Amino acid sequence: ILLVLLVHSTTFLADGGVFAHILWRFASAGVYGVDLFFVLSGFLITGVLLDSRDQPGCVRNFYLRRALRLFPLYYAYLAISAFIMPAENAVFGTHMPTYSGQWWYYLTYLSNWKPGFGAHDEKLGHFWSLAVEEQFYLFWALAVYALPKRVLPRFCLGLAITSALLRAVFAVGGANELVTYRLPPMRLDCLAVGSLAALLYRDRNAISSRFWKWLPEPRVACFCSAFFAIGAISGGLEWRLTPIQVLGEPMLELAFAASVLYAARVDTGWVIDTLRHPILRSFGKYSYGIYVLHIFAFEHLGWLWAAVIRRVPHLEVPLHLAYPPIAIAVTFGAALISWRFIESPFLRMKDRFV
């Protein structure tokens, strides 16, 4: 979530001079925080499914628990976007963009399939990743519960390879970069690799162990180095570059999966101590609210920031540099409020479905 916040809070630096542009290029790599999110999500969700597959009503309970976790804040945000934000412009005379398109795409978690893939929908474009998640849940829960455990590792591996090859075919064929970035068939390799890691974590003797045995944790650096080397040869790390989609993305997925396994297996060391820092754990705990609300918070703070800069133009540079940490802090505060008044009351109901 910190990677996503970093890239979305620094977009204005792209046209801010040489130094600012360098900072923006560095921060723009934060888009791959979504890939880490997919890998981690595959790992966690598959673990939940595996641990509950022998319980009565496991399918129903899984979907109900997911709905209690995701729906309240998501639909509250849609309501705010549809009614509160336009009212703000009318009452306060602001001109912040609002969405006036076809809401049913968002109401049904299909925004990543709409024309334009939701990329330019004001304050809603970031929901494409949640749509991918929901679409993944629909079939993955049934697959984990229905398939024999011995088949699941092969299924994950086949799914990952098929998805990566499909993305490669589309990328080499010149498909729009949003097609390969936002449509589930092109992104299932991230989720499948994370799911394979969950199987390995629970069964060291599975086929996934034989697949992963050559992947000890120190080789995370090797996969990261391969990713950056591919970026250097390609002229950048942007997703639009075909070598990144074809070769770089698999390297990054393996690095993320190995990192997740390392964090799950190891109990001591400076890396684990760092990951357990209270600040990082807090960002993890409230990450869903942060992700849903961050565009809303950034937009409103950006409007205020622009007004301040117009009044004190001589402070434009320090104000620009101060914006990212303040924007992240404001978003964190909004997520705390969301957790207290929207998410927690529904989360307490999850215990009814175990």
Solvent accessible surface area in square Angstrom, and as a share of the most:
residue,aa,sasa,rsa
1,I,52,0.26
2,L,70,0.35
3,L,73,0.36
4,V,8,0.05
5,L,0,0.00
6,L,58,0.29
7,V,9,0.05
8,H,63,0.28
9,S,1,0.01
10,T,7,0.04
11,T,77,0.45
12,F,67,0.28
13,L,11,0.05
14,A,28,0.22
15,D,140,0.73
16,G,47,0.45
17,G,47,0.45
18,V,123,0.71
19,F,137,0.57
20,A,12,0.09
21,H,70,0.31
22,I,105,0.53
23,L,62,0.31
24,W,64,0.22
25,R,103,0.38
26,F,151,0.63
27,A,3,0.02
28,S,24,0.15
29,A,32,0.25
30,G,2,0.02
31,V,46,0.27
32,Y,8,0.03
33,G,5,0.05
34,V,11,0.07
35,D,0,0.00
36,L,56,0.28
37,F,81,0.34
38,F,0,0.00
39,V,0,0.00
40,L,72,0.36
41,S,10,0.07
42,G,0,0.00
43,F,18,0.07
44,L,95,0.47
45,I,10,0.05
46,T,1,0.00
47,G,2,0.02
48,V,76,0.43
49,L,0,0.00
50,L,17,0.09
51,D,92,0.48
52,S,21,0.14
53,R,44,0.16
54,D,127,0.66
55,Q,82,0.36
56,P,124,0.78
57,G,39,0.38
58,C,19,0.11
59,V,48,0.28
60,R,142,0.52
61,N,10,0.05
62,F,11,0.04
63,Y,64,0.24
64,L,67,0.33
65,R,69,0.25
66,R,49,0.18
67,A,25,0.19
68,L,26,0.13
69,R,35,0.13
70,L,18,0.09
71,F,72,0.30
72,P,23,0.15
73,L,3,0.02
74,Y,2,0.01
75,Y,74,0.28
76,A,30,0.24
77,Y,1,0.00
78,L,6,0.03
79,A,45,0.35
80,I,53,0.27
81,S,2,0.01
82,A,31,0.24
83,F,147,0.61
84,I,91,0.46
85,M,6,0.03
86,P,52,0.32
87,A,49,0.38
88,E,35,0.16
89,N,34,0.17
90,A,86,0.67
91,V,112,0.64
92,F,147,0.61
93,G,50,0.48
94,T,9,0.05
95,H,167,0.75
96,M,17,0.08
97,P,58,0.36
98,T,45,0.26
99,Y,24,0.09
100,S,107,0.69
101,G,37,0.35
102,Q,105,0.47
103,W,61,0.21
104,W,123,0.43
105,Y,28,0.11
106,Y,1,0.00
107,L,88,0.44
108,T,72,0.42
109,Y,16,0.06
110,L,62,0.31
111,S,2,0.01
112,N,0,0.00
113,W,123,0.43
114,K,19,0.08
115,P,105,0.66
116,G,40,0.39
117,F,39,0.16
118,G,3,0.03
119,A,29,0.23
120,H,160,0.71
121,D,24,0.12
122,E,69,0.31
123,K,9,0.04
124,L,0,0.00
125,G,11,0.11
126,H,12,0.05
127,F,2,0.01
128,W,12,0.04
129,S,1,0.00
130,L,13,0.06
131,A,1,0.01
132,V,0,0.00
133,E,5,0.02
134,E,25,0.11
135,Q,30,0.13
136,F,2,0.01
137,Y,11,0.04
138,L,112,0.56
139,F,72,0.30
140,W,1,0.00
141,A,0,0.00
142,L,95,0.47
143,A,14,0.11
144,V,0,0.00
145,Y,32,0.12
146,A,82,0.63
147,L,48,0.24
148,P,55,0.35
149,K,115,0.49
150,R,176,0.64
151,V,50,0.28
152,L,1,0.01
153,P,4,0.03
154,R,128,0.47
155,F,73,0.30
156,C,1,0.00
157,L,44,0.22
158,G,34,0.33
159,L,33,0.16
160,A,9,0.07
161,I,90,0.46
162,T,85,0.49
163,S,4,0.02
164,A,24,0.19
165,L,110,0.55
166,L,63,0.31
167,R,0,0.00
168,A,17,0.13
169,V,102,0.58
170,F,79,0.33
171,A,8,0.06
172,V,109,0.63
173,G,67,0.64
174,G,64,0.61
175,A,34,0.27
176,N,86,0.44
177,E,76,0.34
178,L,38,0.19
179,V,24,0.14
180,T,1,0.00
181,Y,27,0.10
182,R,25,0.09
183,L,20,0.10
184,P,13,0.08
185,P,47,0.30
186,M,6,0.03
187,R,0,0.00
188,L,23,0.11
189,D,1,0.01
190,C,0,0.00
191,L,0,0.00
192,A,1,0.00
193,V,12,0.07
194,G,0,0.00
195,S,0,0.00
196,L,4,0.02
197,A,0,0.00
198,A,0,0.00
199,L,13,0.06
200,L,8,0.04
201,Y,80,0.31
202,R,101,0.37
203,D,68,0.35
204,R,128,0.47
205,N,135,0.69
206,A,15,0.11
207,I,43,0.22
208,S,1,0.01
209,S,17,0.11
210,R,138,0.50
211,F,61,0.25
212,W,8,0.03
213,K,157,0.67
214,W,107,0.38
215,L,12,0.06
216,P,53,0.33
217,E,35,0.16
218,P,109,0.69
219,R,102,0.37
220,V,33,0.19
221,A,64,0.50
222,C,83,0.50
223,F,21,0.09
224,C,39,0.23
225,S,69,0.44
226,A,33,0.25
227,F,5,0.02
228,F,110,0.46
229,A,50,0.39
230,I,28,0.14
231,G,2,0.02
232,A,82,0.64
233,I,152,0.77
234,S,28,0.18
235,G,59,0.57
236,G,10,0.10
237,L,41,0.21
238,E,47,0.21
239,W,17,0.06
240,R,135,0.49
241,L,28,0.14
242,T,51,0.29
243,P,54,0.34
244,I,0,0.00
245,Q,6,0.03
246,V,39,0.22
247,L,102,0.51
248,G,0,0.00
249,E,0,0.00
250,P,31,0.19
251,M,51,0.23
252,L,11,0.05
253,E,5,0.02
254,L,26,0.13
255,A,0,0.00
256,F,30,0.12
257,A,0,0.00
258,A,1,0.01
259,S,40,0.26
260,V,13,0.07
261,L,6,0.03
262,Y,56,0.21
263,A,45,0.35
264,A,34,0.26
265,R,85,0.31
266,V,43,0.25
267,D,97,0.50
268,T,103,0.60
269,G,36,0.34
270,W,196,0.69
271,V,45,0.26
272,I,7,0.03
273,D,87,0.45
274,T,70,0.41
275,L,91,0.45
276,R,113,0.41
277,H,86,0.38
278,P,95,0.60
279,I,105,0.53
280,L,61,0.30
281,R,149,0.54
282,S,35,0.23
283,F,26,0.11
284,G,47,0.45
285,K,106,0.45
286,Y,30,0.12
287,S,38,0.24
288,Y,24,0.09
289,G,1,0.01
290,I,0,0.00
291,Y,24,0.09
292,V,0,0.00
293,L,17,0.09
294,H,0,0.00
295,I,39,0.20
296,F,49,0.20
297,A,7,0.06
298,F,16,0.07
299,E,49,0.22
300,H,43,0.19
301,L,18,0.09
302,G,27,0.26
303,W,115,0.40
304,L,86,0.43
305,W,35,0.12
306,A,43,0.33
307,A,23,0.18
308,V,52,0.30
309,I,26,0.13
310,R,167,0.61
311,R,207,0.75
312,V,43,0.24
313,P,85,0.54
314,H,141,0.63
315,L,76,0.38
316,E,74,0.33
317,V,105,0.60
318,P,67,0.42
319,L,31,0.15
320,H,52,0.23
321,L,86,0.43
322,A,33,0.26
323,Y,18,0.07
324,P,16,0.10
325,P,79,0.50
326,I,67,0.34
327,A,1,0.00
328,I,32,0.16
329,A,63,0.49
330,V,67,0.38
331,T,0,0.00
332,F,44,0.18
333,G,28,0.27
334,A,28,0.22
335,A,0,0.00
336,L,72,0.36
337,I,111,0.56
338,S,4,0.03
339,W,57,0.20
340,R,145,0.53
341,F,136,0.57
342,I,50,0.25
343,E,5,0.02
344,S,16,0.11
345,P,48,0.30
346,F,81,0.34
347,L,32,0.16
348,R,159,0.58
349,M,63,0.28
350,K,31,0.13
351,D,109,0.56
352,R,176,0.64
353,F,46,0.19
354,V,114,0.66
